Amino acid sequence: MRNNHLSGGSEGSALATANSKRVVDTFSASEGKSTRLELRTTSDFKEKVRSASSLLGVDMSSFIVLAATELAQKTLEKQRMRLLTEVAWDKLNALIDAPVNTQKDDLERLMLEKRRYVTR
């Protein structure tokens, strides 16, 4: 089966392109565009973006927004997620499951002692 909107390529790449276009269309339609972002780049980069965006059948702005959105999402997820080795996971669970220490710790001591400074 050939995708008539694309020139060349296999069925697999046509399907991937169609899926990417749906993502771009969904992103473009889901939020009103109210902010402008400008960037300076090389003519080679601009040509690559123009070629790639035409393969997806979207404008260059939508293509750049899609690429930036994907990278931003991956970066944010990487920042929020921490992967632990099995040993580290077991150590964390042991700390969580350990009985509470009955000795007063430094934080508790600081919270219970009288204030040294009086505010007026």
Secondary structure as the mmCIF struct_conf table of DSSP 4:
data_model
#
loop_
_struct_conf.conf_type_id
_struct_conf.id
_struct_conf.beg_label_comp_id
_struct_conf.beg_label_asym_id
_struct_conf.beg_label_seq_id
_struct_conf.end_label_comp_id
_struct_conf.end_label_asym_id
_struct_conf.end_label_seq_id
TURN_TY1_P TURN_TY1_P1 ASN A 4 HIS A 5
BEND BEND1 LEU A 6 GLY A 8
HELX_RH_AL_P HELX_RH_AL_P1 GLU A 11 SER A 30
BEND BEND2 GLU A 31 GLU A 31
HELX_RH_AL_P HELX_RH_AL_P2 SER A 43 LEU A 56
TURN_TY1_P TURN_TY1_P2 GLY A 57 GLY A 57
BEND BEND3 VAL A 58 VAL A 58
HELX_RH_AL_P HELX_RH_AL_P3 MET A 60 ARG A 80
HELX_RH_AL_P HELX_RH_AL_P4 GLU A 86 ASP A 97
BEND BEND4 ALA A 98 ALA A 98
HELX_LH_PP_P HELX_LH_PP_P1 PRO A 99 ASN A 101
BEND BEND5 GLN A 103 GLN A 103
HELX_RH_AL_P HELX_RH_AL_P5 ASP A 106 LEU A 112
BEND BEND6 GLU A 113 GLU A 113
HELX_LH_PP_P HELX_LH_PP_P2 LYS A 114 ARG A 115
BEND BEND7 ARG A 116 TYR A 117
#
